[in-house]
């Protein structure tokens, strides 16, 4: 077998692989000889079928297998000897494939773009600034107030019911004058504006007072769950027994116990920890962006055009769908990447290749436990279908890679940060927020 280079331009490579007819015939005979001991055919004992008959019976099928194995073997040997790593799946085409006949040489053209050589990076020379924000008393008090609102209670009020008030009602629903199952309740606490009842129900109770009686006229939605009620007009005879205004819970030890803390001081401590964990996550995002900016400026190498083109197309496609959220399909005109898309693609490809190289050299691995946790986190977006999602991921290598890639990247970033020169700078929550907002503007 002969491998001849036909293209060597930048990262682009081209080769012609020639498998002679004699080599191919030898390969076919070799495969038939391996199978001969197990072949049974009428008129012959097992393993005693003549080679000529085997070749006539099975030769055409074995020929294709032998051809594929030989070409694959030549490609693998080439990549092992040259050290080239293709950026994308190589293009492999058989010359004169439509007119080829048994007895001819097999000539295959292979073309690919190799991954570039990544230059060494002195990670200890990288200087980074880590923003540190402490949870202030004001931030803790604000979070406490928000918790108190979620734990709000209601207290009786004089006057008419308003949006956000709770009305305690007895009601009886009727269709065509007849009561229906599930259409009645007593002492039901309904918060106006909660949209917990069918559309139009709560609005008609606004303005009512304790002691009032009100007939609420509504139509059940056409897609209502109970088929016997869907689309029907109904009247609910309501008696308003009490009107209550919302009241935030008192910020005290009792509130703390509602949220699982021993007392108010312990709850404040938990809130401060949670806030500072959020600040740390935001600060890490800011530092990561700065690190990527530094690496982008520090390192330069040739990029595979095919990877850049694919990334630019993906960016353009994703942004188009973000700007056209009502268009869920892909039956739209081809979206041409802009110069901005291409520039962003070049950055992403460069940093992706660099981080992959650094992670490989540092032997960074994504553990099974980390992958399982990532799948669990993603599965929560599909309540009731978690098992099906797990099975989908197990059978889909591309999905596994999508989940593994950000974990790997973050672990490589952590590795770099450990080696880099990192200084801390204490900032306020507002300054940290501005730094985070600046990431979206870049």
C-alpha positions in Angstrom: 0.0 0.0 0.0 1.3 3.4 -0.9 0.4 6.8 0.8 1.4 9.9 -1.2 1.1 13.5 0.0 -0.8 15.7 -2.4 -1.4 18.8 -0.2 0.6 20.5 2.5 -0.6 24.0 3.0 -0.9 25.6 6.4 -2.9 23.1 8.4 -4.5 21.5 5.3 -3.3 18.1 4.4 -4.2 15.8 1.4 -3.1 12.3 0.6 -3.7 9.6 -2.0 -3.9 6.0 -0.6 -3.3 3.3 -3.2 -4.2 -0.3 -2.4 -3.1 -2.6 -5.3 -5.3 -5.3 -6.6 -2.8 -7.9 -5.5 -2.8 -6.5 -1.9 -6.6 -6.4 -1.8 -6.8 -10.0 -3.2 -4.4 -11.2 -0.5 -6.4 -9.5 2.2 -9.6 -11.2 0.9 -7.9 -14.6 0.9 -6.6 -13.9 4.4 -10.1 -13.2 5.7 -11.6 -16.2 3.9 -8.9 -18.4 5.4 -9.7 -17.2 8.9 -13.4 -18.0 8.3 -12.9 -21.3 6.5 -12.8 -23.6 9.6 -16.3 -22.4 10.7 -18.0 -22.5 7.3 -20.6 -25.2 6.6 -21.9 -25.8 3.1 -24.1 -28.5 1.7 -22.0 -31.3 0.3 -18.9 -30.5 2.4 -17.9 -31.2 6.0 -17.5 -28.2 8.3 -14.2 -26.5 7.6 -13.6 -28.4 4.3 -15.3 -26.1 1.8 -12.7 -25.4 -1.0 -11.2 -21.9 -1.0 -12.3 -21.3 -4.6 -15.9 -22.0 -3.7 -15.7 -19.8 -0.6 -14.3 -17.0 -2.8 -17.1 -17.4 -5.3 -19.8 -17.5 -2.6 -18.5 -14.9 -0.1 -15.9 -13.0 -2.1 -17.9 -9.9 -3.0 -19.0 -9.3 0.5 -15.6 -9.9 2.0 -14.1 -7.7 -0.7 -15.9 -4.7 0.7 -14.9 -5.5 4.2 -11.3 -6.0 3.3 -11.2 -2.8 1.3 -12.6 -0.8 4.3 -10.3 -2.4 6.8 -7.2 -1.8 4.6 -8.1 1.9 4.0 -8.9 2.4 7.7 -5.7 0.7 8.7 -3.7 3.0 6.3 -5.3 6.1 7.8 -4.7 5.0 11.4 -1.1 4.2 10.6 -0.6 7.5 8.9 -2.0 9.5 11.9 0.2 7.4 14.3 3.3 8.0 12.2 2.7 11.7 11.4 1.3 12.6 14.8 -1.4 14.6 13.1 -4.7 15.0 14.8 -7.5 15.9 12.4 -9.6 18.9 13.5 -12.7 17.3 12.1 -13.6 14.0 10.5 -11.3 13.6 7.4 -12.9 13.6 4.0 -12.4 10.2 2.3 -13.4 9.6 -1.3 -12.7 6.6 -3.6 -11.4 7.7 -7.0 -13.4 6.2 -9.8 -15.7 4.6 -7.3 -18.6 4.3 -9.7 -16.5 2.6 -12.4 -14.2 0.5 -10.2 -14.3 -3.2 -10.8 -12.7 -6.2 -9.2 -9.1 -6.5 -10.3 -8.5 -2.8 -10.3 -6.3 -1.0 -7.8 -8.2 0.9 -5.1 -7.3 4.6 -5.0 -8.6 6.8 -2.1 -8.2 10.5 -1.6 -8.0 11.7 2.0 -8.1 15.4 3.0 -8.3 17.0 6.5 -7.1 19.9 8.6 -4.7 19.0 11.3 -4.9 20.5 14.8 -2.1 23.1 15.3 0.8 22.9 17.5 -0.1 24.7 20.7 2.8 26.8 22.1 3.9 26.5 25.7 2.4 29.0 28.1 4.1 30.1 31.3 1.0 30.0 33.6 3.0 31.4 36.5 3.4 34.7 34.6 -0.4 35.1 34.4 -1.5 37.9 36.8 -5.2 37.9 38.0 -7.3 39.9 40.4 -9.9 38.2 42.5 -12.8 40.4 43.7 -14.0 39.7 47.2 -17.3 41.0 48.5 -18.6 40.5 52.0 -22.2 40.3 53.0 -23.1 43.6 54.6 -25.7 44.1 57.3 -27.9 45.9 54.8 -27.7 43.1 52.3 -28.6 40.5 55.1 -31.5 42.7 56.3 -32.8 43.1 52.7 -32.7 39.3 52.2 -34.5 38.9 55.6 -37.2 41.3 54.5 -37.7 39.3 51.3 -38.0 36.1 53.3 -40.6 37.7 55.6 -42.6 38.6 52.5 -42.6 35.0 51.4 -43.8 33.9 54.8 -46.5 36.6 54.9 -49.7 36.1 56.8 -53.1 37.8 56.4 -55.1 39.8 59.0 -58.7 40.9 58.9 -59.4 44.3 57.4 -62.3 46.6 57.0 -63.3 47.7 53.5 -63.3 46.2 50.1 -61.1 43.4 48.8 -58.2 44.5 46.6 -55.5 42.8 44.5 -53.3 40.8 46.9 -56.0 40.5 49.6 -57.3 37.2 50.8 -61.0 36.5 50.8 -62.4 33.7 52.8 -65.5 32.4 50.8 -68.1 29.7 50.6 -69.0 29.0 47.0 -71.3 26.7 45.0 -70.8 26.3 41.3 -73.7 25.6 38.9 -74.1 24.9 35.2 -77.5 25.4 33.7 -78.8 25.8 37.3 -77.4 22.4 38.4 -74.6 22.0 40.9 -71.6 19.9 39.6 -69.1 17.7 41.4 -66.0 19.6 42.7 -67.7 23.0 42.4 -68.3 23.7 46.0 -66.2 24.6 49.1 -66.5 26.3 52.5 -64.1 28.7 54.2 -61.9 28.7 51.1 -59.0 31.2 51.5 -58.5 32.7 48.0 -55.7 35.3 47.3 -56.9 37.7 44.7 -54.4 37.9 41.9 -53.0 34.4 42.5 -54.6 33.1 39.4 -55.4 29.8 41.2 -59.0 29.8 39.9 -60.2 29.9 36.3 -59.8 33.2 34.4 -62.2 36.0 35.4 -63.2 34.5 38.8 -60.9 36.4 41.1 -61.4 39.8 39.3 -65.1 39.7 40.0 -64.5 39.4 43.8 -62.5 42.6 43.9 -64.5 45.3 45.7 -66.5 42.9 47.8 -66.7 43.1 51.6 -67.3 40.7 54.4 -70.9 39.6 54.4 -71.5 40.3 50.7 -73.0 37.7 48.4 -71.8 37.6 44.8 -72.6 35.5 41.8 -69.5 35.0 39.7 -70.1 34.2 36.1 -67.3 32.5 34.2 -66.6 30.2 31.3 -64.4 27.2 31.8 -61.5 27.1 29.2 -62.0 25.0 26.2 -58.8 23.0 27.2 -60.0 22.5 30.8 -58.9 19.2 32.3 -62.4 17.9 33.1 -64.1 17.2 29.8 -67.6 17.6 31.2 -66.8 21.2 32.2 -64.6 22.3 29.3 -66.0 25.3 27.5 -69.1 25.5 29.7 -70.6 28.7 31.2 -70.9 28.5 35.0 -72.2 30.6 37.9 -70.6 30.4 41.3 -72.7 31.6 44.2 -70.2 33.1 46.6 -70.5 34.3 50.1 -67.7 36.5 51.3 -67.1 35.6 55.0 -64.0 37.6 55.6 -61.5 40.0 53.8 -57.9 39.9 54.9 -54.9 42.1 54.0 -51.4 40.7 53.6 -49.1 41.2 56.4 -45.4 40.4 56.3 -44.2 38.0 59.0 -42.3 39.5 61.9 -38.6 39.3 61.6 -37.9 37.3 64.8 -36.9 33.9 66.1 -40.2 32.5 65.1 -39.5 33.4 61.5 -36.1 31.9 61.7 -37.6 28.6 62.9 -39.9 28.5 59.9 -36.8 28.4 57.7 -35.1 25.7 59.8 -32.8 27.9 61.8 -32.4 27.8 65.6 -32.9 31.5 66.0 -32.7 34.8 64.2 -29.0 35.1 64.7 -28.4 31.7 63.1 -30.7 32.6 60.2 -28.7 35.8 59.6 -25.5 33.7 59.6 -27.0 31.3 57.0 -28.1 34.2 54.8 -24.7 35.8 55.0 -23.0 32.5 54.0 -25.5 32.1 51.1 -24.9 35.7 49.9 -21.1 35.4 50.1 -21.3 32.1 48.1 -23.3 33.9 45.4 -20.7 36.8 45.5 -17.9 34.2 45.1 -19.6 32.6 42.1 -20.0 36.1 40.5 -16.4 37.0 41.3 -15.2 33.7 39.8 -17.1 34.5 36.5 -15.4 37.9 36.4 -11.9 36.4 37.0 -12.5 33.6 34.5 -13.3 36.2 31.8 -10.2 38.1 32.7 -8.1 34.9 32.5 -9.5 34.1 29.0 -8.8 37.6 27.9 -5.2 37.3 29.1 -4.7 33.9 27.4 -6.3 35.2 24.2 -3.7 38.0 24.1 -0.8 35.9 25.3 -1.1 33.0 22.9 -1.2 33.0 19.1 -1.3 30.0 16.7 -2.9 29.1 13.3 -6.6 28.0 13.6 -8.2 25.3 11.5 -10.6 27.1 9.1 -13.2 24.3 9.3 -13.5 24.7 13.1 -13.8 28.5 12.9 -16.4 28.2 10.1 -18.5 25.7 12.1 -18.3 27.7 15.2 -19.2 31.0 13.4 -22.2 29.2 11.8 -23.4 28.0 15.2 -23.0 31.4 16.8 -25.0 33.1 14.0 -27.7 30.4 14.1 -28.0 30.6 17.9 -28.2 34.4 18.0 -30.8 34.4 15.1 -33.0 32.1 17.2 -32.6 34.4 20.3 -33.7 37.3 18.2 -36.6 35.3 16.7 -37.9 33.3 19.7 -41.2 32.4 18.0 -39.4 30.5 15.2 -38.6 27.1 16.7 -37.8 25.1 13.6 -34.8 25.2 11.3 -36.8 25.8 8.1 -35.3 29.2 7.6 -32.9 30.7 5.1 -29.2 30.1 5.6 -27.9 32.5 8.2 -24.6 34.0 7.1 -22.1 34.8 9.9 -21.0 38.4 10.2 -17.5 39.6 10.8 -18.4 39.9 14.5 -19.5 36.3 14.5 -16.3 35.2 12.8 -14.1 37.1 15.3 -15.9 35.6 18.3 -15.6 32.1 16.7 -11.8 32.6 16.3 -11.5 33.5 20.0 -13.6 30.5 21.1 -11.8 28.0 18.9 -8.4 29.3 20.0 -9.3 29.2 23.7 -11.0 25.9 23.3 -7.9 24.3 21.7 -5.6 25.9 24.3 -7.6 24.8 27.3 -7.9 21.3 25.9 -4.1 21.2 25.5 -3.5 22.5 28.9 -6.0 20.1 30.5 -4.5 17.1 28.6 -1.0 17.9 29.8 -2.2 18.4 33.3 -4.2 15.1 33.1 -7.4 16.9 34.1 -10.2 14.4 34.2 -14.0 14.6 34.5 -15.1 12.0 37.0 -18.1 9.7 36.7 -19.5 11.4 39.9 -19.2 14.8 38.3 -20.9 13.6 35.1 -23.7 12.0 37.1 -24.3 15.2 39.0 -24.3 17.2 35.7 -26.9 14.9 34.3 -29.0 15.1 37.4 -28.9 18.9 37.3 -30.0 18.9 33.7 -32.7 16.3 34.3 -34.4 18.6 36.8 -35.6 20.6 33.9 -37.8 17.7 32.9 -39.9 16.9 35.9 -41.4 13.4 35.7 -39.1 12.5 32.8 -35.8 12.2 34.6 -35.3 8.5 33.9 -36.0 9.0 30.2 -33.5 11.9 30.2 -30.8 9.7 31.8 -31.4 7.0 29.2 -31.2 9.6 26.4 -27.8 10.9 27.7 -26.4 7.3 28.0 -27.3 6.6 24.4 -26.1 10.0 23.0 -22.3 10.6 23.0 -22.8 14.1 21.6 -25.0 15.0 24.6 -22.5 13.5 27.0 -19.8 15.7 25.4 -22.0 18.8 25.8 -22.3 18.1 29.5 -18.7 17.1 30.0 -17.2 20.1 28.2 -18.1 22.9 30.7 -17.0 20.7 33.6 -13.6 20.1 32.0 -13.2 23.8 31.1 -13.9 24.9 34.7 -11.5 22.3 36.1 -8.8 23.5 33.7 -9.5 27.1 34.7 -9.1 26.1 38.4 -5.8 24.4 37.5 -4.5 27.6 35.8 -5.7 29.8 38.7 -3.7 27.7 41.1 -0.5 28.4 39.2 -1.2 32.0 38.4 -0.3 35.1 40.5 -3.7 36.0 42.1 -4.2 39.0 44.2 -7.4 39.8 46.1 -9.4 43.0 46.0 -12.2 43.7 48.4 -15.2 45.4 46.7 -18.8 46.3 47.5 -21.7 44.2 46.3 -22.6 47.0 43.9 -19.1 47.2 42.4 -19.2 43.4 42.0 -22.6 43.7 40.3 -21.2 46.3 37.9 -18.3 44.0 37.0 -20.7 41.2 36.3 -22.9 43.4 34.1 -19.8 44.5 32.2 -19.3 40.9 31.1 -22.6 41.0 29.2 -21.7 44.2 27.4 -18.4 42.8 26.0 
